[in-house]
Amino acid sequence: MREGVLILKIKYILFAFLSIAMLYFLKNSQLLYGFAYYIIPIFISFSTLLIFRKLRKERYTSILGEKYETIFIVLAGILPSYIMGFITGFGLNVLTITPAQFIVNVLYFLGYYALLELLRYNIVEYIKDLNLLHVVFISLLIVILEVPFSKLLVFYPPYILEFISLISISIVYTIIASRYSFNQLLVMRLLTIFMTKLFPILPNMQWYIDIQITLLTSVIQLSILYLIFRYPVMNKRSFRSINVGKIVSKRVKLISNLSKALIIILVLLFSTSLFLGYKFLVISSSSMAPTLKVGDLVITERSYDASEGDIIAFMLRDKIVVHRIVQIDTSSSKIIYYTKGDALDTMDPWSLNKENILGKVIFVAPYIGMPMIYMMGFFGDYITSVIATITFILTINIIYITKELVQHI
């Protein structure tokens, strides 16, 4: 690479970074109010893009690419969310309720994301031999500039998981930047942003579902990119003859199979709990020692015929308790149950009826739930711990697919 070209590329990177840094500061400093909060960043974004357009003088490239690759990649980035929307439901996008909000937010978000992709593209172009570490570093930098500063300062497990999911999507676009023109990268990114963040009607999902859909979307897009990179020109016959098992290395295949097995186990556990009435619970206190110890996994069966001496699981406000029935009062029209922990000296200060009972303990697996205890200690609750486990599994898949991809760039 000639020295003049090298200096020019460094200037491009610095110019793009300074423009984004200025926007990031304005967005997070609360110096701008009202329409100025949108108009000034929009002006800076599009002015920077126009300057770059004149400086770079990039030759026009078809935004569809060979074999309409762009369409496949964009659809893979959009469809998973909308398919999940048919299960979770759809809702109005608060960013686009009025026409004025719609126009301003579209210009604001698309301008800012266009600058992020400009920075990404220039950094990727500057690096001669892209490897896995480069891809992760570039993707991390883009996400840091994308996420609000307040979220970066707070140690909150859902924010950490969301941050990981955003890095996974960013990795996809870093790989795209290494192969496609800036025009194609921009179209793919902005179309996806528009359909997933700015469309007037969006899927209504809980945060933990949104994170998993984002990770799954990354896996699908990276898999499509791998096939495109591995087979740059394919007709229908050659596509059908692809043996994916031979394409992917043994290590990636092993990781993928282990991940699939873990996900299948989690799905089976969820389905068993939802449809058959069995619940899998981890003991997190010593109130039932020595019968049940911390870390034991218990299976409960839905039952409305509990007897004295049975160990039951029941809801107490917002948490599940596993204690033994020590007394049953049948003197009134409703049967009343009194419980006690085996390690406690007195009965529990509450009474239960049949509606409170979730199930009766039918099986105990000693210490199987200890990993979940450690995770709950770190993440704070059961749902976040499960989501963190699935996130870890999918992230490993993403890393290994990316490692295979960079070998074909």
Residue pairs with C-beta under 8 A, 6 or more apart in sequence:
1 128
6 126
9 122
9 125
9 126
10 126
12 52
12 55
12 56
12 122
13 119
13 122
13 123
13 126
15 48
15 51
15 52
16 48
16 52
16 115
16 118
16 119
16 122
17 119
19 44
19 45
19 48
19 115
20 112
20 115
20 116
20 119
20 145
21 145
22 44
23 41
23 44
23 45
23 112
23 115
24 145
24 149
26 32
26 40
26 41
27 37
27 41
27 148
28 148
28 149
28 150
32 40
32 41
35 104
38 104
38 105
38 107
38 108
39 104
41 108
41 111
41 112
42 104
42 107
42 108
42 111
45 108
45 111
45 112
45 114
45 115
46 107
46 111
48 115
48 118
49 111
49 114
49 115
49 118
52 118
56 182
58 181
58 182
58 183
60 183
61 181
61 183
61 184
62 184
63 70
63 183
63 184
63 187
64 70
64 71
65 180
65 184
66 232
66 233
67 233
67 234
69 228
70 180
70 184
70 187
70 188
72 224
73 176
73 188
73 221
73 224
73 225
74 187
74 188
74 191
74 192
76 217
76 220
76 221
76 224
77 169
77 172
77 188
77 192
77 196
77 217
77 221
78 191
78 192
78 195
78 196
80 213
80 216
80 217
80 220
81 196
81 202
81 203
81 205
81 210
81 213
81 217
82 203
84 203
84 205
84 209
84 213
85 202
85 203
85 204
85 205
88 203
88 204
88 205
88 206
88 209
89 203
89 204
90 201
90 202
90 203
90 204
91 201
91 202
91 204
92 200
92 201
93 198
93 199
93 200
93 201
93 202
95 101
95 102
95 105
95 197
95 198
96 102
96 105
96 106
96 198
96 199
96 200
102 198
102 200
105 198
106 194
106 198
109 193
109 197
109 198
110 190
110 193
110 194
110 198
113 146
113 189
113 190
113 193
114 186
114 189
114 190
116 142
116 145
116 146
117 173
117 177
117 182
117 185
117 186
117 189
117 190
118 182
119 142
119 145
120 138
120 142
120 173
120 174
120 177
120 185
121 177
121 182
121 185
123 138
123 141
124 130
124 138
124 174
124 177
124 178
125 177
127 134
130 178
130 406
130 409
131 406
132 399
132 402
132 403
132 406
135 171
135 174
135 175
135 178
135 402
135 406
136 167
136 171
136 399
136 402
138 170
138 174
139 167
139 170
139 171
139 173
139 174
140 167
140 170
142 170
142 173
142 174
143 163
143 166
143 167
143 170
144 152
146 166
146 170
147 163
147 166
151 159
151 162
151 163
157 378
157 379
157 380
157 384
157 388
158 207
158 208
158 211
158 384
161 208
161 211
161 384
161 387
161 388
161 391
162 207
162 210
162 211
164 211
164 215
164 391
164 395
165 210
165 211
165 214
165 215
165 218
165 391
166 214
168 214
168 215
168 218
168 394
168 395
168 398
169 214
169 217
169 218
171 218
171 222
171 398
171 402
172 218
172 221
172 222
172 225
173 185
173 188
173 189
175 222
175 225
175 402
175 405
175 406
175 409
176 184
176 185
176 188
176 189
176 225
177 185
178 406
178 409
179 225
179 229
179 409
180 188
196 202
205 213
208 383
208 384
208 387
211 387
211 391
212 387
212 390
212 391
212 394
215 390
215 391
215 394
215 395
215 398
216 394
218 394
218 398
219 394
219 397
219 398
219 401
222 398
222 401
222 402
222 405
223 401
225 405
226 247
226 248
226 401
226 404
226 405
226 408
227 242
227 247
229 405
229 408
229 409
230 247
230 408
231 238
231 239
231 242
234 242
245 253
248 256
248 404
249 404
251 400
252 400
252 401
252 403
252 404
255 396
255 397
255 400
256 397
256 400
259 393
259 394
259 396
259 397
262 389
262 393
263 390
263 393
266 386
266 389
266 390
269 280
272 278
272 280
273 279
273 280
277 301
277 302
277 359
278 299
278 300
278 301
278 302
278 359
279 299
279 300
279 313
279 358
279 359
280 297
280 298
280 299
281 297
281 298
281 299
281 300
281 313
281 320
281 322
282 295
282 296
282 297
282 298
282 369
282 372
282 373
282 376
283 292
283 293
283 294
283 295
283 296
283 297
283 298
283 322
283 369
284 294
284 373
284 376
285 294
286 293
286 294
286 343
287 323
287 341
287 342
287 343
287 344
288 311
288 322
288 323
288 324
288 341
288 342
288 343
289 342
289 343
290 342
290 343
291 311
291 324
291 342
292 298
292 311
292 322
292 342
292 364
293 366
293 367
294 373
295 366
295 367
295 368
295 369
295 370
295 373
296 364
296 365
296 366
296 367
296 368
296 369
297 364
297 365
297 368
297 369
298 311
298 313
298 322
298 361
298 363
298 364
298 365
299 361
299 362
299 363
299 364
299 365
300 312
300 313
300 322
300 358
300 359
300 360
300 361
300 362
301 359
301 360
301 362
302 358
302 359
303 357
303 359
303 360
304 354
304 357
306 312
306 325
306 337
306 357
306 360
307 325
307 328
308 325
308 326
308 327
308 328
309 324
309 325
309 326
310 324
310 325
310 360
310 361
311 322
311 323
311 324
311 325
311 360
311 361
312 322
312 323
312 324
312 325
312 337
312 339
312 357
312 358
312 359
312 360
312 361
313 320
313 321
313 322
313 357
313 358
313 359
313 360
313 361
314 320
314 321
314 323
314 339
314 352
314 356
314 357
314 358
315 321
315 356
315 358
316 350
320 358
321 339
322 361
323 339
323 340
323 341
323 348
324 339
324 340
324 341
324 342
325 337
325 338
325 339
326 338
326 339
326 340
326 347
327 337
327 338
327 347
328 335
328 336
328 337
328 338
329 335
329 336
329 337
329 338
329 351
330 336
334 353
334 354
335 353
335 354
336 351
336 352
336 353
337 351
337 352
337 353
337 356
337 357
338 347
338 348
338 351
338 352
339 347
339 348
339 350
339 352
340 346
340 347
340 348
341 348
372 382
372 385
375 385
375 388
375 389
376 382
376 385
378 385
379 385
379 388
